Amino acid sequence: MGVDDVSVAELFAGVGGFRLGLEYKGVARKWPRPRVDGFEVIWSNQWEPDEVTKKDEGKQWASKIYTKWFGSEGHEGGDIHEFTKTVEATQQIPDIDMLVGGFPCQDYSVARTISGEMGIHGEKGKLWEPIWRIIGRSHKRKTSKRPKLILLENVPRLLNSPASSRGLNFAIILKRLIGFGYDVEWRVINASDYGMPQQRKRVFILAYRTQGHGGERKGILGEEHFGLNGQNRKTRNPMERWMFGDSDVDHEDDWEVGPFAMAFPSEPDSYKRKELKMDGFSNKSSDFGNAGYAWEGWMGNRRWVKQFCSWNTTASYEGRKRFLGDVLVKEHAPSYEVSEDRRAEWDYVKGARKEWRIRKRDRENVGEELWAIYEDCMASMDQDKWDRHEGRFTELEGEDGPYRYVEGAIANPDRLDKASRTVVTAEIGSSPSRMRHIIEQDGVRRRLMPIELERLNQFPDNWTRIDGIADSKRGFLMGNALVVGVIDRLREPLLDRISSRTE
């Protein structure tokens, strides 16, 4: 580690996407990539609870891949809940300048149905808890070693969950971070909007350390940074300068441009400023747009008010764009080809469908005869069969009976002259699936291979290939990974902020 390097801890490290983007330049397919000064990951953690069953005990594939490329020094392969149970256990994490992590998101991901989501208090949502324990315990000790920056990644639905109280989960996170002495900025970034080959939309949360209202504010931002050191100062123009750079607002020379604005230019719209409260949430739309800033300061005649500004934005990018066709290998494994006898099944799952669904709990309500028809239709992959039984399902349609399930057609095969759809954890598998990609190359239809998924996430070729790992697991890891190019674009703006603005 260089004398002036920024020390980093990487939580929920996966196979190292944050580290690749911070420590190595560019998104070249060959490894090693050029090492650059500035950031140094000195501590990391990765543990997969699903791999402690009898079948997969001890495998921990992501952790093994991480240590293969980065070494085991400073890497913790245990359960994050175990080493954050107590203050003493938490303090095994060394003093750091920056904390990063993409905490798991299943409980509010679009992969879950609205009725099935559990939100921030669900099983995976609980993984927010060790993050705030780590931050909060250093804050409680009043140490100057609290992270100067915190960079977290999650799915955009976090801003709009849970379904019954839209925005509450994100408000909890904002309140915690502000209470620990941070200002918080967020931005929803779709990788393909900035030339990357995959449509992967994620929310990035960037928290800047301040000194809080108990003393002098020496952090990156705060009200003073925006010139908001009085009750009557307006927030919008200086804040839009920070968040969007060359937006259509008049600005003073000392108004700075923030990291997201530098790395991901966009145009703002739909501005709002509100107090951050823990009540008033409903099943209607969230108050949190796809860009925003939250802090504690003046609001009217009140001084220490937690509040936020929020916008919806449109990406502004005119650089080079990469597409699905750019990541394909010249020679593929024959096992990935779609055989002629299965093509109709793939065509069906990717085509327009008008089906029905019956919940298991409603089986008794519909009777065994209709349940048998339902199972037969589900297995048939035949729209005509669904249509023939339409009347039977309609008779019992209702809250405790069948309900309609309709999907429109998607591209089949996937277009090679566009960015790919989002890679999912079940990407690799031979059974027909709507979410799995099918391409046509040299007249052959086939599924995507692990190396192509790595390229869609801009990892080096064969990054996830180690002895004993199945292709399906490699696909799973890429479905959970971030697009490295996003962090690569943020690296220099983050380094500028953390080196020039914090103490």
N, C-alpha and C positions, 0 to 999 in steps of 0.2 A: 504493500500500500504506500502510495506517495505521500509526502508530507502534507500536501494540500488537498488530498483526495477527500471526498465526502463519504463518510462511513454510512453503510446502509444495512438494514435488516430486512429480509424478504420472508414474509409470512405466506402460508399456503402457496409455496413456491412452485408446485407442479413440476414441470420439466425445465423451468428456468427462463420463462419469457421475459419477465422484468429484468433479470440479470443480463440477458443477452442484449436487450435494448439499451441498458445503462452503461455497460462496460465495453461493448463492442460496436464498431461503426458499421452501418449499412445492413443490408439484408442479402448478402451474397450467399449462394447455395453451397459453396465450399467452406469447409472448416479447416483451420481456424480463420475467423474473421479478424480484421485489424483491431487490436486492443487500443483503447483510447484512455487518456487520463481524465480524471474528474470524479468518477464514482467507484467505490469499492464495496462490494457486498462482503461484510465480515461475519454475518450470522444469518442462517436460513433455517426454515422448518418446512417439512412436508411429511404428512402422514395420511394414509387413506384408510378410513375405518372399514370400508367394504372388503379390504384385503386382509382381514384377521380371522376369516372363517377357516374351517378345517381345510377346505379346498385350496384357498389362496394364502394360507398363513405364511407370513414372513416375506412375501414376494415384494410388496411395496414398490411397484415398478417405477412410478414417477420419481421416488426418492433415489432409486438405483441409477436411473438415467441422469438425474441431477448431479450425483456424485461422480458418475463416470466422466462427465465433461468438466466439472468445476472442482472436483476433489471433495474429501470428507471433512476437511478442517472447517470448524465453525458451523457445521451442518447438524441440526437436531432432527432425527427421524422419528420422534415420538409424538404422542397425542398432545396437541396444544392445550387441551383442557387440563391435562395432568400437571404441566409445568407452569400453569397460571393459577392454580388453586390457592396459593399463598403468595404473600409479598416476597418471601425469601426465594421461593421457586421461580417467580417471575424475574428476579434480579440476576438470574443466570444469563439473561440477554444483556450483552455489553452496551455501554453508552454509544448512541448512534446519532447521526445528524438527520437521517431520513428513514422512515418506515414505509414499506410498500407491501402490497398484497392484493390478490384477487380473491376475496373470500367467497366460498361456495354459495350458490344462489338458487338451488333447486326450489326452495319454498316460495319464490316469487318469480320464477322464470316463466317465459311464455310456453315452455314445454309442459307446464302443469295447467290443469283446468281451473277456472275461477272457483268452482265449488271445492276443489281439492287443495287450494293453497292454504298455507298456515302462517305465512308472513314472518316477521322478525322473531317471533317466539316459537317458530317451528323448529324441527330438528336441525336443519341446516342453518336457519336464521340464528340459532344459538352461537354460531361461529362469529358473530359480531361481538359477543361478550368477551372472549379473550383479547380481542383487539383493544377494547376500551379498558380492560384491566391493565394491559401493558402500558397504555398511555396514561391512564389515570393514576397508577401507582407512582410513576415518576413525577407526575404533577403534584401529588399529595406530599411527596418528599421535598417539594419546592426546589428541585435540582435544576441547574442551568442546562442539564444534559437532556431535557425533554427533546424529542425530535423536532428539528426546525421545520421539516416538511413531512407530511403524511400523504401518500398517494395510494388510493384504493380503487378497485375496479369491480363492477358488478353489471347485472343486466338492467336495461332502462326501466323495466317494470318495477324496480325498487322505488322509483319516484312516484309510482301510482298504486302502491299496495299498502294494506290488504284491500280486497274488493269492497268490504263493508265500510272502510274508513280510509279512502284513497289519500295517500301522502303521509299517513301517520308513521309508517316505518322509517321513511326518510327524515321526517321531522325529529324522531327520536335520535337518529344518528347526528343530525345537525346540533341538536340541543346538547348532546354529550360532548361533542368536539368544542363547541363554543364555551361550555362550562369548564373544559380543561385548558382554556386559554388559547384557542385557535380561531382564526377567521377561516371560512370554508367557501371554496369555489367549486362548482361542478359543471361538467359539460358532457352531453351525449355525443359520442363520436362514432360514425359509421366508417369503417376502414375504407370501403370502396369509394366514398365521397372524396378521398384524398389519394386516389390512384392505386390503392392496394387491390389485390385480385379477389377479395372475398367481401361479400356483404355481411359484415359482422358489426353489429351495433352494440356498444357498451357505454355505460355511464362511468366517467372517471371523476373521482372526488379528491380534490387537492386542498389540504388544510395547511395554513400558514401559522406558525407559532407567533403569539404575541405575549406580552407580559401581563395581560389582564388589567382590570381596573384597580388593582391593589397597589400599583406603582407605575413607573414610567413605561410606556409602550415602546418596546425596542424591536418589535417583530417586523415582518415584511410589509404588512399592510395596516389594517385598522382604519378608523375614521381619519386619523391624521394624514395618512398616506393620500387619501382622496380629497384632502382639504376640507374634511367634514368635522372641524373642531369647534363648531358652534351650532346652536339650535336651528338656525335658519338656513343653513347651507343645504343646497340641493345635491342629491346623490347621482342623478342620472347621467349627466355628461361625463364627469371624471370616471365613473364606474364603467360606462360603455367604452371609454377610451382604453381602460385596463383590459376589459373582457373581449373587445372586438377590434382593437387597433384603429385602423382608418375607417371608422364608422362615420355616418353623416352628422357628426356633432362638432361644434366649435370646441377647440381644446387649447389649453395653455401648455407652454413648452415643458413644464415640469410634470405633466401628467404622463405616467408611464404606461407601457403596454405589457400585459401579463403573459405567462407561459402558454396558455391555451390559445390566446389570440395570435401569438407568434407562430405556433406550430400548426394551428388549424383555423385559418381565416374563415370567417362566416359573417353573415348579415343578420342583425337582430330585428326582432319584431315582438309585438304583444308584451310590452313592458308592464310589470306590476311591482309594487313594494308593499310588504305586509309585515305585521308582527308575527313572530314565530310562537304559536301557541300549541298546546297539547289537547285542544278540544275543537269542536266545530267541524270535524271531518265527517264525510258522508260517502255514499256509494256513487256520487257524481265525480266529475273529473278532478284531478289533483291540482293544487295551486302551483306545483313545481313544474316549470317548463324545462326544456332540454338544455338550458344554461342558466346559471344563477350564482349569487354570492350572498353569504349569510355572515352576520357579525353582531356585535353587541355595542350599542351606542345611543345617541340622541334619537328620539322619535317624538316630535312635538316638544312638549315641556318636560318629558321624562328622559332621564339620562341613560340608565343602564338597561336598555331594552333589546332583547334578542329579536332580530328581524332579518328579512331577506329581500333581495331584488331578484326577479325572475324574468326570463325572456324565452320565446321560441326563436329558433335560428334556422338559417339556411346556409349550407356549406358554400364556400366560395373558393374554387380550386381550378386552375387552368394548366396544371403540369401534366406529366406523362401518366397514362393510365395503363394498368396491367389487367389482363382478363384470365378467365379460366383456361382458355386455349394456350396461354403462355406458360402454364405450369406442367403441362402433360409430358410424360416420358415418351421416348420414341418407341421403345419396346415394352410391352406389358406382359404380365403373367397370364397364360390362357385361362386360368381358373377364375379370372375376373370378368370373363366374357359372359354376356347374357345369351343363353341358348335359345334357339328358335321356339322350342316347346314351352318356354317360360316368358316369352316376350309379351304375350297377351295379358299375363298377370301384372307385369310391370305397367303396361298400357292402362290397365284398369285402375290401379292405385294412384296413378298420376293424372287420370282423366277426371272429368266432371262426374260427381256422384251424388245421388239422392237416396240416402239410406235411412235406417232407423237404428236407434239404440235402446236397449233395455237394461237398467241397472240390476245387478244381482239381487239387491234387496227387494226388487219389485217382481221377482220371478213368480212368487205365489199369486200376486195380483193379476198377472196376465194368463196364468194357466200353463200347464205343461205342453199343450198342443202348440200354442203360439211361441212358447220358448223354443221348442224343437224347430219350428219354421225359422225363427230368428237365427239360431245357430247354423242351420243349413244355408241361409242367405249369407251370413258372415263368411262362411268357408267357401262360398261359390265363386266370389269375384265375378258376379254376373248381374249387371244392372237390370236385365229383363226379369230375372227372378224376383228382385226387390219390387219391381213394378207390378208383377202379377199378384203379389201379396199386399199391395198398398192398402186395400180396403180393410184387411184384417188388423193391420197396425192402427189405422185411423180410428177404428171402433173404440179402442181402449186408450187412445192418446190422451195424456194428461199428466198431472203432477206425479202420480204414482204408477204410471204406465209407460208406454213407448214414447220417445220424443224424436223429432226429426233431426237428421244429421246430413248437412249439405256441404259439399266442397266444390270449388271451381277447378278447372283444369290448370295444370302448371306445365311449363316447358318440358317436353319429352321427345328427344333427348335434351339435356341442358345445353343452352347456347354457349358456344366457345368464344364469342365476341363480346361477352359481358362478364362482369365479375360474378363469381359463383354465389349460390345461395349460402347461408350460414352452415358451416360444418357442425354436425351434431354428434353427440357421444356414441350414437348407434350407427354412425356413418358406414362402417364396414360390416357387411353381412350379406349372405347370398339370397335371403328371402326378400321378395318384393316389398318395398317400403316407399312411401311418398316422399320422405325426407332425404333418402339416399340419392346421391347424384348418379345419373346415367348419361354417358357421353357417347358420341359416335365418332370414331377415329379411323380413317382409312377404310370406311365401309363396315366397321365392326362396332357393335354396341357393347359397352362394358361399364363396370363400376370403377370408381376411383381407387387408387392404391395408396398405401400409407405415405409413400414418399411425396405423392401429389398433395395430400392433405398437409404435410409439413410445409410444402411450398406455398400453399394457400395461406398458412399462418406465418409465412416468411421465416421459418426455422431452417437451419442448414439441412441438406439432404441426409436422410437416414439418422436423424437426431434421436429418434426413439427406438432404433434397432439395436437390441441387446440380446444376448443368448437367452433362449427360452420364452421370449415374449411372443404372444399371438398377434396377428394382424388386427384382430378386433380390438385388442387392448391398445394397440398403437392408435387406432382410430378414436377410441374412447379418450385417450390423453389429448389428442388434437381437438376433440370436441369441447374439452374443458380449457384449452389454452387460449391465450390472447394473441392478437396479431402483433408480432414483434415490431413491425414498422411503426406502429403508433408510439411506442416507447422510444424508438430511435428518433422520431421527429421531435419528441418532447425533451430529449436529453440535454441539448444545449440551452434551450430556454430555462429549464429547471436549474441547470448548473449556474446560469447567470443570476437567477433569483437567489439561490441559496448562498452563493459566494459574495454577492454584493449588497444584499439587503438584510441579512440576519446577523445577529451577534451571539 
